[in-house]
Amino acid sequence: MAELRPLGDGLNDASRALAQALRELFEGLNVSVRRYAARRCLDPGAVSRYLNGTRLPPWQVISDLFADVAEHRGTAVTTEAIELVRGLYRSAVDASSPKHAVEILAWQLANADHVSRRSSVRGDVLGDALLDRTQRIADLETRLNQLEAARVAEQKRADELSAAHPDIPGLIAERKELQREVARLTAALREAQAQRAAAEGRCDLLERQMAAVEQAATSAVLPAPPRSMPKILVVDDQPDNLLAMTAVLSTLDQELVTVSSGRDALKALLDHDDFAVIIMDVQMPEMDGYETCAHIKRRPRTRDVPIIFLTAMGVDSEHSARGYAAGAVDYISKPFDAWALRAKVAVFTSIYLERHTP
C-alpha cells in the first residue's frame, strides 16, 4: 500500500486535527488511495487532498469512510468516535473559506447531474420498450381484425371461428398482457421523466447557489435587493442548532422565525404567508421532518414554499429519495457549511422575489 502524502504546509489547527483523524481511519482500511477512490467513484487527487488536510471533504465522504471502516473491521464505529470527528469537522468548517462551500455545492451538483443522466437513460429504455409493446399490440389488432373479417365473410359463429383458428384465444390473451405492460411502462416512464425534471431543477438551483457563493466571496455579505425581504422559517428541536442557524443567517438581513417542532412549524405557516424558504431538521420527536414536509405540501397555501432538509444522517440515496418524495427540494448535512447554507437561502429568496415582483 502506498504511503499517504504528508500533511499540507500551513494548515490551521482545526484542519490539521481533522486530517490526522481521517488518516487514522483510512489507514485502518489497509488500501491505497487510488483503490479506495475507485471503490467510491472519487477522484484520487481529491481523496489525497482530503487526507493531507489541504481540502475539506463533504461530510458524506467522511460518513462513507466510517461505513467502510465498520465493514472492514466487522464492528460498528462507536458513537463517541463519530461525535469526536464531527466536532473536529465542525471546527474545520468554521475555519474554512467560501472555497469549501463551492466544493460542497459542486458535489451536490454532480450527484444531481448523475440522477438526471440516469433518469434520462432509463426514460429512453422505457420509451423504446413502450414503442415495441404498442407496435406489437397494433400487429395483434390487425391479425384479429383479419380473422374477424374472415368470420363475417364466411358467416361463422365466434365459437366455430375459434375452433377453426385455435390461436385466437391465445392472441386475445397476449393482447391483454401487452396492454398491462403498456400501462406499467407508461407509469414507469412518467416517473423517470419526473425524476429527471426534478434533478434538472436541482442542478439549476445548485448552479445559482455556487454563483451566489462566488459573488459573496468578494463582499462582506451576500447581496440583498433593496426591497421588503421575505422571512426564513427554521425548524429544529435542538436549541443549540437554532442558535447556530440564527448566527449564520443573521447577515442576510431577513427575519428569522425559529420553532422547535413540526407542529409549531405548521402553526407558523398559518400565521405568516411570506416565507422564502423553510430549513428543517429531519430527525425530530413526535412529528419528524418527513411528516412535517408532507403536511406542508398538502396545504395549497404552503405547498410551493421550498424546503431544505438539514440532516446529521448523511445524504445517502435512500434518505434523499425519501426527502424528495416528501417534497423537499434540497439537502444540507450537519455540520453545515455557513457559506453554502447562506447561498442556498439567498437563491431561494431571489426566486421568491422574482415570483412576487409586481
C-alpha positions as CSV (number, residue, x, y, z in Angstrom):
1,M,0.0,0.0,0.0
2,A,1.4,3.4,-1.0
3,E,2.1,5.9,1.8
4,L,-0.2,8.9,2.3
5,R,1.1,12.3,1.4
6,P,2.5,14.3,4.3
7,L,0.1,16.8,5.9
8,G,-0.1,20.1,3.9
9,D,2.0,23.1,4.8
10,G,0.4,26.0,6.7
11,L,-2.7,24.1,7.8
12,N,-4.7,25.8,10.6
13,D,-5.1,23.8,13.8
14,A,-8.7,22.7,13.0
15,S,-7.8,21.4,9.5
16,R,-4.7,19.6,10.8
17,A,-6.6,17.8,13.6
18,L,-9.4,16.7,11.3
19,A,-6.9,15.4,8.7
20,Q,-5.0,13.4,11.3
21,A,-8.2,11.8,12.5
22,L,-9.2,10.9,8.9
23,R,-5.8,9.5,8.2
24,E,-6.1,7.2,11.2
25,L,-9.4,5.9,10.0
26,F,-8.2,5.5,6.4
27,E,-5.0,3.6,7.4
28,G,-7.2,1.1,9.2
29,L,-8.6,0.1,5.8
30,N,-5.2,-1.1,4.5
31,V,-6.0,0.0,1.0
32,S,-4.3,2.5,-1.4
33,V,-5.8,5.9,-2.1
34,R,-6.2,5.1,-5.7
35,R,-8.0,1.9,-5.0
36,Y,-10.3,3.5,-2.4
37,A,-11.1,6.3,-4.8
38,A,-12.1,3.8,-7.4
39,R,-14.2,1.9,-4.9
40,R,-16.1,5.1,-4.0
41,C,-16.1,6.6,-7.5
42,L,-14.0,9.6,-6.3
43,D,-11.0,11.4,-7.8
44,P,-7.8,10.0,-6.3
45,G,-6.3,13.5,-6.2
46,A,-9.2,14.8,-4.2
47,V,-9.1,11.9,-1.7
48,S,-5.4,12.5,-1.3
49,R,-6.0,16.2,-0.5
50,Y,-8.8,15.3,1.9
51,L,-6.3,13.1,3.8
52,N,-3.5,15.7,3.9
53,G,-5.7,18.5,5.1
54,T,-5.4,20.8,2.0
55,R,-9.1,20.2,1.1
56,L,-12.1,19.8,3.4
57,P,-14.3,16.9,2.3
58,P,-18.1,17.0,2.2
59,W,-19.5,15.3,5.3
60,Q,-20.9,12.5,3.2
61,V,-17.3,11.4,2.3
62,I,-16.5,11.1,6.0
63,S,-19.8,9.3,6.6
64,D,-18.9,6.8,3.8
65,L,-15.4,6.4,5.4
66,F,-17.0,5.4,8.7
67,A,-19.2,2.9,6.9
68,D,-16.2,1.4,5.1
69,V,-14.2,1.1,8.3
70,A,-17.1,-0.6,10.1
71,E,-17.4,-3.1,7.2
72,H,-13.7,-3.8,7.2
73,R,-13.5,-4.3,11.0
74,G,-16.8,-6.2,11.2
75,T,-17.9,-3.9,14.1
76,A,-19.7,-0.6,14.1
77,V,-17.7,2.6,14.7
78,T,-18.5,3.9,18.2
79,T,-20.8,6.9,18.7
80,E,-18.0,8.6,20.6
81,A,-15.6,8.3,17.7
82,I,-18.2,9.7,15.2
83,E,-19.0,12.6,17.5
84,L,-15.3,13.3,18.0
85,V,-14.7,13.5,14.3
86,R,-18.0,15.5,13.9
87,G,-16.6,18.1,16.3
88,L,-13.3,18.3,14.5
89,Y,-15.2,18.7,11.2
90,R,-17.4,21.5,12.6
91,S,-14.3,23.3,13.8
92,A,-12.6,22.9,10.4
93,V,-15.8,24.1,8.6
94,D,-15.9,27.2,10.9
95,A,-12.3,28.0,9.9
96,S,-12.9,27.3,6.2
97,S,-13.3,29.7,3.3
98,P,-16.0,30.0,0.6
99,K,-14.0,27.6,-1.5
100,H,-15.2,24.7,0.7
101,A,-18.8,25.8,0.2
102,V,-18.3,25.7,-3.6
103,E,-16.8,22.2,-3.3
104,I,-19.9,21.0,-1.3
105,L,-22.3,22.5,-3.9
106,A,-20.2,21.0,-6.7
107,W,-20.5,17.6,-5.0
108,Q,-24.3,18.0,-4.8
109,L,-24.4,19.2,-8.4
110,A,-22.5,16.2,-9.6
111,N,-25.0,13.9,-7.7
112,A,-28.0,15.7,-9.2
113,D,-26.5,15.6,-12.7
114,H,-25.9,11.8,-12.2
115,V,-29.6,11.3,-11.3
116,S,-30.6,13.4,-14.3
117,R,-28.5,11.4,-16.7
118,R,-29.5,8.1,-15.2
119,S,-33.2,9.0,-15.4
120,S,-32.7,10.2,-19.0
121,V,-31.2,6.8,-20.0
122,R,-33.9,4.9,-18.1
123,G,-36.5,7.1,-19.9
124,D,-35.0,6.2,-23.3
125,V,-35.1,2.5,-22.5
126,L,-38.6,2.6,-21.2
127,G,-39.7,4.6,-24.3
128,D,-38.2,2.1,-26.6
129,A,-39.9,-0.8,-24.7
130,L,-43.2,1.1,-24.8
131,L,-42.9,1.7,-28.5
132,D,-42.2,-2.0,-29.0
133,R,-45.2,-3.1,-27.0
134,T,-47.5,-0.6,-28.7
135,Q,-46.4,-1.9,-32.1
136,R,-47.0,-5.5,-31.1
137,I,-50.5,-4.6,-29.9
138,A,-51.1,-3.0,-33.3
139,D,-50.0,-6.1,-35.1
140,L,-52.2,-8.3,-33.0
141,E,-55.2,-6.0,-33.6
142,T,-54.5,-6.3,-37.3
143,R,-54.5,-10.1,-37.2
144,L,-57.6,-10.3,-35.0
145,N,-59.4,-7.9,-37.3
146,Q,-58.5,-10.1,-40.3
147,L,-59.8,-13.2,-38.6
148,E,-63.0,-11.3,-37.6
149,A,-63.4,-10.2,-41.3
150,A,-63.0,-13.8,-42.4
151,R,-65.6,-14.9,-39.8
152,V,-68.1,-12.3,-41.2
153,A,-67.3,-13.3,-44.8
154,E,-67.8,-17.0,-44.0
155,Q,-70.9,-16.3,-41.8
156,K,-69.4,-18.4,-38.9
157,R,-70.1,-18.0,-35.3
158,A,-67.4,-17.0,-32.9
159,D,-67.1,-20.5,-31.4
160,E,-66.8,-22.0,-34.9
161,L,-64.1,-19.5,-35.8
162,S,-62.2,-20.3,-32.6
163,A,-62.4,-24.0,-33.4
164,A,-61.1,-23.3,-36.9
165,H,-58.4,-20.9,-35.6
166,P,-57.4,-22.2,-32.2
167,D,-54.8,-19.4,-31.8
168,I,-57.4,-16.7,-31.4
169,P,-57.8,-17.1,-27.6
170,G,-54.1,-17.0,-27.3
171,L,-53.9,-13.8,-29.4
172,I,-56.5,-12.1,-27.2
173,A,-54.7,-13.2,-24.0
174,E,-51.4,-11.9,-25.5
175,R,-53.0,-8.6,-26.3
176,K,-54.3,-8.2,-22.7
177,E,-50.9,-8.9,-21.3
178,L,-49.3,-6.4,-23.6
179,Q,-51.8,-3.8,-22.6
180,R,-51.0,-4.4,-19.0
181,E,-47.3,-4.0,-19.9
182,V,-48.0,-0.7,-21.7
183,A,-49.8,0.6,-18.6
184,R,-46.8,-0.4,-16.4
185,L,-44.3,1.0,-18.8
186,T,-46.2,4.3,-19.2
187,A,-46.3,4.8,-15.4
188,A,-42.5,4.0,-15.1
189,L,-41.7,6.4,-18.0
190,R,-43.7,9.2,-16.3
191,E,-41.8,8.5,-13.1
192,A,-38.4,8.6,-14.9
193,Q,-39.4,11.9,-16.6
194,A,-40.5,13.4,-13.3
195,Q,-37.2,12.3,-11.7
196,R,-35.2,13.9,-14.5
197,A,-37.2,17.1,-14.3
198,A,-36.7,17.3,-10.6
199,A,-32.9,16.6,-10.9
200,E,-32.6,19.2,-13.6
201,G,-34.3,21.7,-11.3
202,R,-31.8,20.8,-8.6
203,C,-29.0,21.3,-11.0
204,D,-30.3,24.8,-11.9
205,L,-30.6,25.7,-8.2
206,L,-27.1,24.4,-7.3
207,E,-25.5,26.4,-10.1
208,R,-27.2,29.5,-8.9
209,Q,-26.1,28.7,-5.3
210,M,-22.5,28.3,-6.5
211,A,-22.7,31.6,-8.3
212,A,-24.0,33.2,-5.1
213,V,-21.1,31.9,-3.0
214,E,-18.6,33.1,-5.6
215,Q,-20.3,36.5,-5.6
216,A,-20.4,36.6,-1.8
217,A,-16.7,35.9,-1.6
218,T,-16.0,39.3,-3.0
219,S,-18.2,41.1,-0.5
220,A,-18.8,41.1,3.2
221,V,-22.3,39.7,3.0
222,L,-24.5,38.1,0.3
223,P,-26.1,40.9,-1.7
224,A,-29.7,41.7,-0.9
225,P,-32.1,43.6,-3.2
226,P,-33.3,46.9,-1.7
227,R,-36.9,45.8,-1.1
228,S,-39.0,44.1,1.6
229,M,-37.5,40.8,2.3
230,P,-39.3,37.5,2.9
231,K,-38.9,35.5,6.1
232,I,-37.0,32.3,6.8
233,L,-38.5,29.5,8.8
234,V,-36.0,27.4,10.8
235,V,-37.3,24.2,12.4
236,D,-35.1,22.2,14.8
237,D,-35.8,20.6,18.2
238,Q,-32.3,21.4,19.4
239,P,-31.8,24.9,20.9
240,D,-28.1,24.9,20.1
241,N,-28.8,24.2,16.4
242,L,-31.4,27.1,16.3
243,L,-28.9,29.4,17.9
244,A,-26.2,28.4,15.4
245,M,-28.6,28.8,12.5
246,T,-29.6,32.3,13.7
247,A,-26.0,33.3,13.9
248,V,-25.2,32.1,10.4
249,L,-28.2,33.6,8.7
250,S,-28.2,36.9,10.6
251,T,-26.1,38.6,7.9
252,L,-28.9,38.1,5.3
253,D,-31.0,41.0,6.7
254,Q,-34.1,38.8,6.8
255,E,-36.4,38.0,9.7
256,L,-35.9,34.5,11.1
257,V,-38.8,32.6,12.6
258,T,-37.4,29.7,14.7
259,V,-39.5,26.9,16.0
260,S,-38.7,23.6,17.8
261,S,-41.2,21.2,16.4
262,G,-43.1,20.2,13.3
263,R,-46.4,21.2,14.8
264,D,-45.0,24.7,15.6
265,A,-43.8,24.9,12.1
266,L,-47.3,24.3,10.7
267,K,-48.7,27.0,13.1
268,A,-46.0,29.5,11.9
269,L,-47.0,28.9,8.3
270,L,-50.6,29.7,9.2
271,D,-49.5,32.9,11.0
272,H,-47.2,34.1,8.1
273,D,-47.5,33.9,4.3
274,D,-44.2,35.4,3.2
275,F,-41.6,32.7,3.8
276,A,-39.0,32.4,1.1
277,V,-37.7,29.0,2.4
278,I,-38.0,26.5,5.2
279,I,-34.9,24.9,6.8
280,M,-36.0,21.8,8.6
281,D,-34.2,19.2,10.7
282,V,-35.1,15.7,9.6
283,Q,-34.8,13.9,13.0
284,M,-37.4,15.4,15.4
285,P,-39.6,13.8,18.1
286,E,-43.3,13.3,17.6
287,M,-43.5,14.7,14.0
288,D,-40.3,14.3,12.1
289,G,-39.2,16.3,9.1
290,Y,-40.6,14.0,6.5
291,E,-44.1,14.0,8.1
292,T,-44.0,17.8,8.6
293,C,-42.9,18.3,5.0
294,A,-45.8,16.1,3.8
295,H,-48.3,18.2,5.7
296,I,-46.9,21.4,4.3
297,K,-47.1,20.1,0.7
298,R,-50.7,19.1,1.2
299,R,-51.8,22.6,2.0
300,P,-52.5,24.8,-1.1
301,R,-51.3,27.9,0.8
302,T,-47.8,26.4,1.6
303,R,-47.2,23.7,-1.0
304,D,-44.9,26.0,-3.0
305,V,-42.6,27.1,-0.2
306,P,-39.2,25.3,-0.8
307,I,-37.9,23.1,2.0
308,I,-34.2,22.4,2.7
309,F,-33.7,19.3,4.9
310,L,-31.0,19.6,7.5
311,T,-29.7,16.1,8.4
312,A,-26.9,14.6,10.5
313,M,-27.5,11.2,9.0
314,G,-25.5,11.7,5.8
315,V,-27.2,12.4,2.5
316,D,-27.4,8.9,1.0
317,S,-29.6,7.9,-1.8
318,E,-32.3,6.4,0.5
319,H,-32.7,9.4,2.7
320,S,-32.5,11.9,-0.2
321,A,-35.1,9.9,-2.3
322,R,-37.4,9.9,0.7
323,G,-36.9,13.6,1.3
324,Y,-37.6,14.5,-2.4
325,A,-40.6,12.2,-2.4
326,A,-42.0,14.1,0.7
327,G,-41.5,17.4,-1.2
328,A,-38.1,18.8,-0.1
329,V,-36.0,20.5,-2.8
330,D,-32.6,20.5,-1.2
331,Y,-30.4,18.9,1.5
332,I,-27.5,20.0,3.6
333,S,-25.6,17.9,6.1
334,K,-24.6,18.7,9.7
335,P,-22.2,20.1,10.5
336,F,-23.2,22.5,7.8
337,D,-21.1,25.0,5.9
338,A,-22.2,28.5,6.7
339,W,-21.3,29.9,3.2
340,A,-23.2,27.1,1.5
341,L,-26.3,27.5,3.7
342,R,-26.4,31.2,3.2
343,A,-26.0,30.7,-0.6
344,K,-29.0,28.3,-0.6
345,V,-31.2,30.7,1.3
346,A,-30.1,33.6,-0.9
347,V,-31.1,31.8,-4.0
348,F,-34.5,30.8,-2.7
349,T,-35.0,34.3,-1.6
350,S,-34.1,35.6,-5.0
351,I,-36.6,33.1,-6.6
352,Y,-39.3,34.3,-4.1
353,L,-38.7,37.9,-5.1
354,E,-38.8,37.1,-8.8
355,R,-42.1,35.4,-8.4
356,H,-43.6,38.2,-6.3
357,T,-42.4,41.1,-8.3
358,P,-45.5,43.2,-9.4
